[in-house]
Amino acid sequence: MIDVGLIIMAVGMLVVFAFLAIMVFSMRFMSSFILKFFPEKEEPLPVRARTAGSNDAEVAVAIAAAYTLN
């Protein structure tokens, strides 16, 4: 009776392992296929210019206040 249970356990583990291996390989293949034929278009990020009215002083005060409370 135990030998039948061990066989069923081994078959179940092999089925799960095979399914996961097939899933991993198929996902890798689909990823490489999609990236090859439909590449992402890289757009340059806009550069934010600092203005004279930026709130650097307020940030510095908030950091100093938090630092002195600890």
mmCIF file of the N, C-alpha and C atoms, coordinates in Angstrom:
data_MODEL
# 
_entry.id   MODEL 
# 
loop_
_atom_site.group_PDB 
_atom_site.id 
_atom_site.type_symbol 
_atom_site.label_atom_id 
_atom_site.label_alt_id 
_atom_site.label_comp_id 
_atom_site.label_asym_id 
_atom_site.label_entity_id 
_atom_site.label_seq_id 
_atom_site.pdbx_PDB_ins_code 
_atom_site.Cartn_x 
_atom_site.Cartn_y 
_atom_site.Cartn_z 
_atom_site.occupancy 
_atom_site.B_iso_or_equiv 
_atom_site.pdbx_formal_charge 
_atom_site.auth_seq_id 
_atom_site.auth_comp_id 
_atom_site.auth_asym_id 
_atom_site.auth_atom_id 
_atom_site.pdbx_PDB_model_num 
ATOM 1   N N  . MET A 1 1  ? 0.821  -1.194 0.000   1.00 0.00 ? 1  MET A N  1 
ATOM 2   C CA . MET A 1 1  ? 0.000  0.000  0.000   1.00 0.00 ? 1  MET A CA 1 
ATOM 3   C C  . MET A 1 1  ? 0.871  1.266  0.000   1.00 0.00 ? 1  MET A C  1 
ATOM 4   N N  . ILE A 1 2  ? 1.962  1.209  0.751   1.00 0.00 ? 2  ILE A N  1 
ATOM 5   C CA . ILE A 1 2  ? 2.844  2.373  0.799   1.00 0.00 ? 2  ILE A CA 1 
ATOM 6   C C  . ILE A 1 2  ? 3.514  2.588  -0.550  1.00 0.00 ? 2  ILE A C  1 
ATOM 7   N N  . ASP A 1 3  ? 3.872  1.494  -1.233  1.00 0.00 ? 3  ASP A N  1 
ATOM 8   C CA . ASP A 1 3  ? 4.534  1.638  -2.524  1.00 0.00 ? 3  ASP A CA 1 
ATOM 9   C C  . ASP A 1 3  ? 3.635  2.304  -3.557  1.00 0.00 ? 3  ASP A C  1 
ATOM 10  N N  . VAL A 1 4  ? 2.347  2.056  -3.513  1.00 0.00 ? 4  VAL A N  1 
ATOM 11  C CA . VAL A 1 4  ? 1.410  2.714  -4.428  1.00 0.00 ? 4  VAL A CA 1 
ATOM 12  C C  . VAL A 1 4  ? 1.334  4.205  -4.102  1.00 0.00 ? 4  VAL A C  1 
ATOM 13  N N  . GLY A 1 5  ? 1.317  4.524  -2.838  1.00 0.00 ? 5  GLY A N  1 
ATOM 14  C CA . GLY A 1 5  ? 1.299  5.936  -2.428  1.00 0.00 ? 5  GLY A CA 1 
ATOM 15  C C  . GLY A 1 5  ? 2.541  6.667  -2.869  1.00 0.00 ? 5  GLY A C  1 
ATOM 16  N N  . LEU A 1 6  ? 3.703  6.025  -2.753  1.00 0.00 ? 6  LEU A N  1 
ATOM 17  C CA . LEU A 1 6  ? 4.950  6.643  -3.189  1.00 0.00 ? 6  LEU A CA 1 
ATOM 18  C C  . LEU A 1 6  ? 4.975  6.830  -4.703  1.00 0.00 ? 6  LEU A C  1 
ATOM 19  N N  . ILE A 1 7  ? 4.433  5.874  -5.440  1.00 0.00 ? 7  ILE A N  1 
ATOM 20  C CA . ILE A 1 7  ? 4.382  6.006  -6.899  1.00 0.00 ? 7  ILE A CA 1 
ATOM 21  C C  . ILE A 1 7  ? 3.470  7.161  -7.289  1.00 0.00 ? 7  ILE A C  1 
ATOM 22  N N  . ILE A 1 8  ? 2.318  7.249  -6.653  1.00 0.00 ? 8  ILE A N  1 
ATOM 23  C CA . ILE A 1 8  ? 1.395  8.352  -6.949  1.00 0.00 ? 8  ILE A CA 1 
ATOM 24  C C  . ILE A 1 8  ? 2.034  9.690  -6.601  1.00 0.00 ? 8  ILE A C  1 
ATOM 25  N N  . MET A 1 9  ? 2.757  9.746  -5.479  1.00 0.00 ? 9  MET A N  1 
ATOM 26  C CA . MET A 1 9  ? 3.427  10.978 -5.087  1.00 0.00 ? 9  MET A CA 1 
ATOM 27  C C  . MET A 1 9  ? 4.492  11.359 -6.102  1.00 0.00 ? 9  MET A C  1 
ATOM 28  N N  . ALA A 1 10 ? 5.289  10.390 -6.549  1.00 0.00 ? 10 ALA A N  1 
ATOM 29  C CA . ALA A 1 10 ? 6.349  10.666 -7.515  1.00 0.00 ? 10 ALA A CA 1 
ATOM 30  C C  . ALA A 1 10 ? 5.766  11.123 -8.848  1.00 0.00 ? 10 ALA A C  1 
ATOM 31  N N  . VAL A 1 11 ? 4.704  10.468 -9.305  1.00 0.00 ? 11 VAL A N  1 
ATOM 32  C CA . VAL A 1 11 ? 4.069  10.868 -10.560 1.00 0.00 ? 11 VAL A CA 1 
ATOM 33  C C  . VAL A 1 11 ? 3.498  12.273 -10.437 1.00 0.00 ? 11 VAL A C  1 
ATOM 34  N N  . GLY A 1 12 ? 2.877  12.586 -9.329  1.00 0.00 ? 12 GLY A N  1 
ATOM 35  C CA . GLY A 1 12 ? 2.322  13.922 -9.119  1.00 0.00 ? 12 GLY A CA 1 
ATOM 36  C C  . GLY A 1 12 ? 3.403  14.987 -9.112  1.00 0.00 ? 12 GLY A C  1 
ATOM 37  N N  . MET A 1 13 ? 4.512  14.706 -8.430  1.00 0.00 ? 13 MET A N  1 
ATOM 38  C CA . MET A 1 13 ? 5.604  15.676 -8.383  1.00 0.00 ? 13 MET A CA 1 
ATOM 39  C C  . MET A 1 13 ? 6.222  15.867 -9.764  1.00 0.00 ? 13 MET A C  1 
ATOM 40  N N  . LEU A 1 14 ? 6.353  14.783 -10.537 1.00 0.00 ? 14 LEU A N  1 
ATOM 41  C CA . LEU A 1 14 ? 6.906  14.904 -11.890 1.00 0.00 ? 14 LEU A CA 1 
ATOM 42  C C  . LEU A 1 14 ? 5.971  15.688 -12.805 1.00 0.00 ? 14 LEU A C  1 
ATOM 43  N N  . VAL A 1 15 ? 4.677  15.489 -12.659 1.00 0.00 ? 15 VAL A N  1 
ATOM 44  C CA . VAL A 1 15 ? 3.719  16.233 -13.477 1.00 0.00 ? 15 VAL A CA 1 
ATOM 45  C C  . VAL A 1 15 ? 3.796  17.720 -13.163 1.00 0.00 ? 15 VAL A C  1 
ATOM 46  N N  . VAL A 1 16 ? 3.853  18.068 -11.895 1.00 0.00 ? 16 VAL A N  1 
ATOM 47  C CA . VAL A 1 16 ? 3.947  19.475 -11.503 1.00 0.00 ? 16 VAL A CA 1 
ATOM 48  C C  . VAL A 1 16 ? 5.263  20.070 -11.991 1.00 0.00 ? 16 VAL A C  1 
ATOM 49  N N  . PHE A 1 17 ? 6.361  19.343 -11.839 1.00 0.00 ? 17 PHE A N  1 
ATOM 50  C CA . PHE A 1 17 ? 7.659  19.840 -12.298 1.00 0.00 ? 17 PHE A CA 1 
ATOM 51  C C  . PHE A 1 17 ? 7.654  20.044 -13.805 1.00 0.00 ? 17 PHE A C  1 
ATOM 52  N N  . ALA A 1 18 ? 7.100  19.093 -14.552 1.00 0.00 ? 18 ALA A N  1 
ATOM 53  C CA . ALA A 1 18 ? 7.044  19.218 -16.008 1.00 0.00 ? 18 ALA A CA 1 
ATOM 54  C C  . ALA A 1 18 ? 6.197  20.419 -16.419 1.00 0.00 ? 18 ALA A C  1 
ATOM 55  N N  . PHE A 1 19 ? 5.059  20.610 -15.761 1.00 0.00 ? 19 PHE A N  1 
ATOM 56  C CA . PHE A 1 19 ? 4.210  21.756 -16.076 1.00 0.00 ? 19 PHE A CA 1 
ATOM 57  C C  . PHE A 1 19 ? 4.944  23.061 -15.820 1.00 0.00 ? 19 PHE A C  1 
ATOM 58  N N  . LEU A 1 20 ? 5.609  23.171 -14.685 1.00 0.00 ? 20 LEU A N  1 
ATOM 59  C CA . LEU A 1 20 ? 6.329  24.406 -14.366 1.00 0.00 ? 20 LEU A CA 1 
ATOM 60  C C  . LEU A 1 20 ? 7.484  24.639 -15.335 1.00 0.00 ? 20 LEU A C  1 
ATOM 61  N N  . ALA A 1 21 ? 8.194  23.586 -15.728 1.00 0.00 ? 21 ALA A N  1 
ATOM 62  C CA . ALA A 1 21 ? 9.294  23.743 -16.677 1.00 0.00 ? 21 ALA A CA 1 
ATOM 63  C C  . ALA A 1 21 ? 8.767  24.206 -18.031 1.00 0.00 ? 21 ALA A C  1 
ATOM 64  N N  . ILE A 1 22 ? 7.670  23.608 -18.494 1.00 0.00 ? 22 ILE A N  1 
ATOM 65  C CA . ILE A 1 22 ? 7.074  24.026 -19.769 1.00 0.00 ? 22 ILE A CA 1 
ATOM 66  C C  . ILE A 1 22 ? 6.607  25.471 -19.678 1.00 0.00 ? 22 ILE A C  1 
ATOM 67  N N  . MET A 1 23 ? 6.037  25.858 -18.558 1.00 0.00 ? 23 MET A N  1 
ATOM 68  C CA . MET A 1 23 ? 5.561  27.230 -18.390 1.00 0.00 ? 23 MET A CA 1 
ATOM 69  C C  . MET A 1 23 ? 6.720  28.224 -18.420 1.00 0.00 ? 23 MET A C  1 
ATOM 70  N N  . VAL A 1 24 ? 7.822  27.911 -17.760 1.00 0.00 ? 24 VAL A N  1 
ATOM 71  C CA . VAL A 1 24 ? 8.983  28.809 -17.738 1.00 0.00 ? 24 VAL A CA 1 
ATOM 72  C C  . VAL A 1 24 ? 9.562  28.965 -19.135 1.00 0.00 ? 24 VAL A C  1 
ATOM 73  N N  . PHE A 1 25 ? 9.750  27.862 -19.846 1.00 0.00 ? 25 PHE A N  1 
ATOM 74  C CA . PHE A 1 25 ? 10.325 27.946 -21.189 1.00 0.00 ? 25 PHE A CA 1 
ATOM 75  C C  . PHE A 1 25 ? 9.399  28.670 -22.154 1.00 0.00 ? 25 PHE A C  1 
ATOM 76  N N  . SER A 1 26 ? 8.092  28.435 -22.039 1.00 0.00 ? 26 SER A N  1 
ATOM 77  C CA . SER A 1 26 ? 7.171  29.128 -22.940 1.00 0.00 ? 26 SER A CA 1 
ATOM 78  C C  . SER A 1 26 ? 7.125  30.626 -22.640 1.00 0.00 ? 26 SER A C  1 
ATOM 79  N N  . MET A 1 27 ? 7.212  31.011 -21.377 1.00 0.00 ? 27 MET A N  1 
ATOM 80  C CA . MET A 1 27 ? 7.226  32.436 -21.042 1.00 0.00 ? 27 MET A CA 1 
ATOM 81  C C  . MET A 1 27 ? 8.500  33.102 -21.538 1.00 0.00 ? 27 MET A C  1 
ATOM 82  N N  . ARG A 1 28 ? 9.643  32.423 -21.428 1.00 0.00 ? 28 ARG A N  1 
ATOM 83  C CA . ARG A 1 28 ? 10.891 32.979 -21.955 1.00 0.00 ? 28 ARG A CA 1 
ATOM 84  C C  . ARG A 1 28 ? 10.818 33.144 -23.469 1.00 0.00 ? 28 ARG A C  1 
ATOM 85  N N  . PHE A 1 29 ? 10.269 32.135 -24.149 1.00 0.00 ? 29 PHE A N  1 
ATOM 86  C CA . PHE A 1 29 ? 10.152 32.212 -25.603 1.00 0.00 ? 29 PHE A CA 1 
ATOM 87  C C  . PHE A 1 29 ? 9.233  33.356 -26.008 1.00 0.00 ? 29 PHE A C  1 
ATOM 88  N N  . MET A 1 30 ? 8.084  33.477 -25.349 1.00 0.00 ? 30 MET A N  1 
ATOM 89  C CA . MET A 1 30 ? 7.150  34.551 -25.696 1.00 0.00 ? 30 MET A CA 1 
ATOM 90  C C  . MET A 1 30 ? 7.766  35.916 -25.418 1.00 0.00 ? 30 MET A C  1 
ATOM 91  N N  . SER A 1 31 ? 8.509  36.041 -24.330 1.00 0.00 ? 31 SER A N  1 
ATOM 92  C CA . SER A 1 31 ? 9.146  37.312 -23.999 1.00 0.00 ? 31 SER A CA 1 
ATOM 93  C C  . SER A 1 31 ? 10.172 37.697 -25.055 1.00 0.00 ? 31 SER A C  1 
ATOM 94  N N  . SER A 1 32 ? 11.017 36.759 -25.449 1.00 0.00 ? 32 SER A N  1 
ATOM 95  C CA . SER A 1 32 ? 12.017 37.079 -26.462 1.00 0.00 ? 32 SER A CA 1 
ATOM 96  C C  . SER A 1 32 ? 11.363 37.352 -27.812 1.00 0.00 ? 32 SER A C  1 
ATOM 97  N N  . PHE A 1 33 ? 10.303 36.635 -28.150 1.00 0.00 ? 33 PHE A N  1 
ATOM 98  C CA . PHE A 1 33 ? 9.584  36.855 -29.406 1.00 0.00 ? 33 PHE A CA 1 
ATOM 99  C C  . PHE A 1 33 ? 8.964  38.240 -29.445 1.00 0.00 ? 33 PHE A C  1 
ATOM 100 N N  . ILE A 1 34 ? 8.313  38.622 -28.363 1.00 0.00 ? 34 ILE A N  1 
ATOM 101 C CA . ILE A 1 34 ? 7.647  39.930 -28.317 1.00 0.00 ? 34 ILE A CA 1 
ATOM 102 C C  . ILE A 1 34 ? 8.679  41.058 -28.347 1.00 0.00 ? 34 ILE A C  1 
ATOM 103 N N  . LEU A 1 35 ? 9.765  40.921 -27.594 1.00 0.00 ? 35 LEU A N  1 
ATOM 104 C CA . LEU A 1 35 ? 10.784 41.974 -27.587 1.00 0.00 ? 35 LEU A CA 1 
ATOM 105 C C  . LEU A 1 35 ? 11.511 42.075 -28.923 1.00 0.00 ? 35 LEU A C  1 
ATOM 106 N N  . LYS A 1 36 ? 11.605 40.970 -29.658 1.00 0.00 ? 36 LYS A N  1 
ATOM 107 C CA . LYS A 1 36 ? 12.282 40.999 -30.945 1.00 0.00 ? 36 LYS A CA 1 
ATOM 108 C C  . LYS A 1 36 ? 11.430 41.690 -32.004 1.00 0.00 ? 36 LYS A C  1 
ATOM 109 N N  . PHE A 1 37 ? 10.148 41.370 -32.049 1.00 0.00 ? 37 PHE A N  1 
ATOM 110 C CA . PHE A 1 37 ? 9.281  41.903 -33.101 1.00 0.00 ? 37 PHE A CA 1 
ATOM 111 C C  . PHE A 1 37 ? 8.521  43.161 -32.699 1.00 0.00 ? 37 PHE A C  1 
ATOM 112 N N  . PHE A 1 38 ? 8.395  43.409 -31.416 1.00 0.00 ? 38 PHE A N  1 
ATOM 113 C CA . PHE A 1 38 ? 7.697  44.601 -30.933 1.00 0.00 ? 38 PHE A CA 1 
ATOM 114 C C  . PHE A 1 38 ? 8.530  45.282 -29.853 1.00 0.00 ? 38 PHE A C  1 
ATOM 115 N N  . PRO A 1 39 ? 9.668  45.882 -30.227 1.00 0.00 ? 39 PRO A N  1 
ATOM 116 C CA . PRO A 1 39 ? 10.537 46.499 -29.202 1.00 0.00 ? 39 PRO A CA 1 
ATOM 117 C C  . PRO A 1 39 ? 9.881  47.738 -28.608 1.00 0.00 ? 39 PRO A C  1 
ATOM 118 N N  . GLU A 1 40 ? 10.251 48.008 -27.374 1.00 0.00 ? 40 GLU A N  1 
ATOM 119 C CA . GLU A 1 40 ? 9.736  49.197 -26.703 1.00 0.00 ? 40 GLU A CA 1 
ATOM 120 C C  . GLU A 1 40 ? 10.436 50.424 -27.268 1.00 0.00 ? 40 GLU A C  1 
ATOM 121 N N  . LYS A 1 41 ? 9.662  51.443 -27.525 1.00 0.00 ? 41 LYS A N  1 
ATOM 122 C CA . LYS A 1 41 ? 10.237 52.684 -28.020 1.00 0.00 ? 41 LYS A CA 1 
ATOM 123 C C  . LYS A 1 41 ? 10.687 53.518 -26.832 1.00 0.00 ? 41 LYS A C  1 
ATOM 124 N N  . GLU A 1 42 ? 11.962 53.863 -26.831 1.00 0.00 ? 42 GLU A N  1 
ATOM 125 C CA . GLU A 1 42 ? 12.499 54.642 -25.721 1.00 0.00 ? 42 GLU A CA 1 
ATOM 126 C C  . GLU A 1 42 ? 12.303 56.119 -26.003 1.00 0.00 ? 42 GLU A C  1 
ATOM 127 N N  . GLU A 1 43 ? 11.631 56.782 -25.096 1.00 0.00 ? 43 GLU A N  1 
ATOM 128 C CA . GLU A 1 43 ? 11.418 58.219 -25.224 1.00 0.00 ? 43 GLU A CA 1 
ATOM 129 C C  . GLU A 1 43 ? 12.278 58.917 -24.175 1.00 0.00 ? 43 GLU A C  1 
ATOM 130 N N  . PRO A 1 44 ? 12.956 59.977 -24.554 1.00 0.00 ? 44 PRO A N  1 
ATOM 131 C CA . PRO A 1 44 ? 13.778 60.675 -23.561 1.00 0.00 ? 44 PRO A CA 1 
ATOM 132 C C  . PRO A 1 44 ? 12.898 61.318 -22.493 1.00 0.00 ? 44 PRO A C  1 
ATOM 133 N N  . LEU A 1 45 ? 13.375 61.249 -21.278 1.00 0.00 ? 45 LEU A N  1 
ATOM 134 C CA . LEU A 1 45 ? 12.640 61.858 -20.183 1.00 0.00 ? 45 LEU A CA 1 
ATOM 135 C C  . LEU A 1 45 ? 12.812 63.367 -20.222 1.00 0.00 ? 45 LEU A C  1 
ATOM 136 N N  . PRO A 1 46 ? 11.755 64.102 -19.932 1.00 0.00 ? 46 PRO A N  1 
ATOM 137 C CA . PRO A 1 46 ? 11.899 65.560 -19.947 1.00 0.00 ? 46 PRO A CA 1 
ATOM 138 C C  . PRO A 1 46 ? 12.755 66.026 -18.769 1.00 0.00 ? 46 PRO A C  1 
ATOM 139 N N  . VAL A 1 47 ? 13.552 67.024 -19.031 1.00 0.00 ? 47 VAL A N  1 
ATOM 140 C CA . VAL A 1 47 ? 14.424 67.580 -18.004 1.00 0.00 ? 47 VAL A CA 1 
ATOM 141 C C  . VAL A 1 47 ? 13.672 68.702 -17.308 1.00 0.00 ? 47 VAL A C  1 
ATOM 142 N N  . ARG A 1 48 ? 13.542 68.564 -16.005 1.00 0.00 ? 48 ARG A N  1 
ATOM 143 C CA . ARG A 1 48 ? 12.858 69.614 -15.245 1.00 0.00 ? 48 ARG A CA 1 
ATOM 144 C C  . ARG A 1 48 ? 13.860 70.693 -14.879 1.00 0.00 ? 48 ARG A C  1 
ATOM 145 N N  . ALA A 1 49 ? 13.537 71.899 -15.244 1.00 0.00 ? 49 ALA A N  1 
ATOM 146 C CA . ALA A 1 49 ? 14.409 73.027 -14.913 1.00 0.00 ? 49 ALA A CA 1 
ATOM 147 C C  . ALA A 1 49 ? 14.031 73.550 -13.533 1.00 0.00 ? 49 ALA A C  1 
ATOM 148 N N  . ARG A 1 50 ? 15.037 73.849 -12.760 1.00 0.00 ? 50 ARG A N  1 
ATOM 149 C CA . ARG A 1 50 ? 14.772 74.429 -11.442 1.00 0.00 ? 50 ARG A CA 1 
ATOM 150 C C  . ARG A 1 50 ? 14.369 75.879 -11.606 1.00 0.00 ? 50 ARG A C  1 
ATOM 151 N N  . THR A 1 51 ? 13.341 76.261 -10.889 1.00 0.00 ? 51 THR A N  1 
ATOM 152 C CA . THR A 1 51 ? 12.891 77.645 -10.943 1.00 0.00 ? 51 THR A CA 1 
ATOM 153 C C  . THR A 1 51 ? 13.384 78.377 -9.710  1.00 0.00 ? 51 THR A C  1 
ATOM 154 N N  . ALA A 1 52 ? 13.317 79.673 -9.784  1.00 0.00 ? 52 ALA A N  1 
ATOM 155 C CA . ALA A 1 52 ? 13.769 80.489 -8.656  1.00 0.00 ? 52 ALA A CA 1 
ATOM 156 C C  . ALA A 1 52 ? 12.853 80.319 -7.459  1.00 0.00 ? 52 ALA A C  1 
ATOM 157 N N  . GLY A 1 53 ? 11.620 79.943 -7.681  1.00 0.00 ? 53 GLY A N  1 
ATOM 158 C CA . GLY A 1 53 ? 10.663 79.805 -6.585  1.00 0.00 ? 53 GLY A CA 1 
ATOM 159 C C  . GLY A 1 53 ? 10.547 78.390 -6.067  1.00 0.00 ? 53 GLY A C  1 
ATOM 160 N N  . SER A 1 54 ? 11.605 77.594 -6.212  1.00 0.00 ? 54 SER A N  1 
ATOM 161 C CA . SER A 1 54 ? 11.517 76.215 -5.733  1.00 0.00 ? 54 SER A CA 1 
ATOM 162 C C  . SER A 1 54 ? 11.505 76.204 -4.211  1.00 0.00 ? 54 SER A C  1 
ATOM 163 N N  . ASN A 1 55 ? 11.056 75.121 -3.657  1.00 0.00 ? 55 ASN A N  1 
ATOM 164 C CA . ASN A 1 55 ? 10.856 75.042 -2.212  1.00 0.00 ? 55 ASN A CA 1 
ATOM 165 C C  . ASN A 1 55 ? 12.010 74.316 -1.524  1.00 0.00 ? 55 ASN A C  1 
ATOM 166 N N  . ASP A 1 56 ? 13.246 74.556 -1.963  1.00 0.00 ? 56 ASP A N  1 
ATOM 167 C CA . ASP A 1 56 ? 14.406 73.929 -1.337  1.00 0.00 ? 56 ASP A CA 1 
ATOM 168 C C  . ASP A 1 56 ? 14.557 74.353 0.118   1.00 0.00 ? 56 ASP A C  1 
ATOM 169 N N  . ALA A 1 57 ? 14.266 75.598 0.412   1.00 0.00 ? 57 ALA A N  1 
ATOM 170 C CA . ALA A 1 57 ? 14.397 76.085 1.783   1.00 0.00 ? 57 ALA A CA 1 
ATOM 171 C C  . ALA A 1 57 ? 13.391 75.390 2.694   1.00 0.00 ? 57 ALA A C  1 
ATOM 172 N N  . GLU A 1 58 ? 12.176 75.189 2.201   1.00 0.00 ? 58 GLU A N  1 
ATOM 173 C CA . GLU A 1 58 ? 11.158 74.509 3.010   1.00 0.00 ? 58 GLU A CA 1 
ATOM 174 C C  . GLU A 1 58 ? 11.555 73.061 3.272   1.00 0.00 ? 58 GLU A C  1 
ATOM 175 N N  . VAL A 1 59 ? 12.119 72.419 2.279   1.00 0.00 ? 59 VAL A N  1 
ATOM 176 C CA . VAL A 1 59 ? 12.561 71.038 2.455   1.00 0.00 ? 59 VAL A CA 1 
ATOM 177 C C  . VAL A 1 59 ? 13.692 70.976 3.466   1.00 0.00 ? 59 VAL A C  1 
ATOM 178 N N  . ALA A 1 60 ? 14.628 71.898 3.404   1.00 0.00 ? 60 ALA A N  1 
ATOM 179 C CA . ALA A 1 60 ? 15.746 71.929 4.344   1.00 0.00 ? 60 ALA A CA 1 
ATOM 180 C C  . ALA A 1 60 ? 15.250 72.144 5.771   1.00 0.00 ? 60 ALA A C  1 
ATOM 181 N N  . VAL A 1 61 ? 14.256 73.019 5.937   1.00 0.00 ? 61 VAL A N  1 
ATOM 182 C CA . VAL A 1 61 ? 13.704 73.258 7.275   1.00 0.00 ? 61 VAL A CA 1 
ATOM 183 C C  . VAL A 1 61 ? 13.006 72.011 7.790   1.00 0.00 ? 61 VAL A C  1 
ATOM 184 N N  . ALA A 1 62 ? 12.279 71.316 6.938   1.00 0.00 ? 62 ALA A N  1 
ATOM 185 C CA . ALA A 1 62 ? 11.578 70.102 7.353   1.00 0.00 ? 62 ALA A CA 1 
ATOM 186 C C  . ALA A 1 62 ? 12.565 69.008 7.742   1.00 0.00 ? 62 ALA A C  1 
ATOM 187 N N  . ILE A 1 63 ? 13.660 68.878 7.002   1.00 0.00 ? 63 ILE A N  1 
ATOM 188 C CA . ILE A 1 63 ? 14.675 67.870 7.332   1.00 0.00 ? 63 ILE A CA 1 
ATOM 189 C C  . ILE A 1 63 ? 15.345 68.221 8.655   1.00 0.00 ? 63 ILE A C  1 
ATOM 190 N N  . ALA A 1 64 ? 15.644 69.503 8.851   1.00 0.00 ? 64 ALA A N  1 
ATOM 191 C CA . ALA A 1 64 ? 16.283 69.909 10.110  1.00 0.00 ? 64 ALA A CA 1 
ATOM 192 C C  . ALA A 1 64 ? 15.359 69.685 11.288  1.00 0.00 ? 64 ALA A C  1 
ATOM 193 N N  . ALA A 1 65 ? 14.079 69.958 11.102  1.00 0.00 ? 65 ALA A N  1 
ATOM 194 C CA . ALA A 1 65 ? 13.119 69.755 12.191  1.00 0.00 ? 65 ALA A CA 1 
ATOM 195 C C  . ALA A 1 65 ? 12.991 68.278 12.528  1.00 0.00 ? 65 ALA A C  1 
ATOM 196 N N  . ALA A 1 66 ? 12.950 67.425 11.514  1.00 0.00 ? 66 ALA A N  1 
ATOM 197 C CA . ALA A 1 66 ? 12.839 65.977 11.753  1.00 0.00 ? 66 ALA A CA 1 
ATOM 198 C C  . ALA A 1 66 ? 14.113 65.452 12.398  1.00 0.00 ? 66 ALA A C  1 
ATOM 199 N N  . TYR A 1 67 ? 15.246 66.012 12.015  1.00 0.00 ? 67 TYR A N  1 
ATOM 200 C CA . TYR A 1 67 ? 16.518 65.546 12.562  1.00 0.00 ? 67 TYR A CA 1 
ATOM 201 C C  . TYR A 1 67 ? 16.654 65.925 14.029  1.00 0.00 ? 67 TYR A C  1 
ATOM 202 N N  . THR A 1 68 ? 16.183 67.101 14.392  1.00 0.00 ? 68 THR A N  1 
ATOM 203 C CA . THR A 1 68 ? 16.339 67.538 15.788  1.00 0.00 ? 68 THR A CA 1 
ATOM 204 C C  . THR A 1 68 ? 15.354 66.825 16.701  1.00 0.00 ? 68 THR A C  1 
ATOM 205 N N  . LEU A 1 69 ? 14.245 66.314 16.173  1.00 0.00 ? 69 LEU A N  1 
ATOM 206 C CA . LEU A 1 69 ? 13.291 65.600 17.011  1.00 0.00 ? 69 LEU A CA 1 
ATOM 207 C C  . LEU A 1 69 ? 13.792 64.224 17.404  1.00 0.00 ? 69 LEU A C  1 
ATOM 208 N N  . ASN A 1 70 ? 14.697 63.663 16.621  1.00 0.00 ? 70 ASN A N  1 
ATOM 209 C CA . ASN A 1 70 ? 15.226 62.320 16.946  1.00 0.00 ? 70 ASN A CA 1 
ATOM 210 C C  . ASN A 1 70 ? 16.291 62.499 17.929  1.00 0.00 ? 70 ASN A C  1 
# 
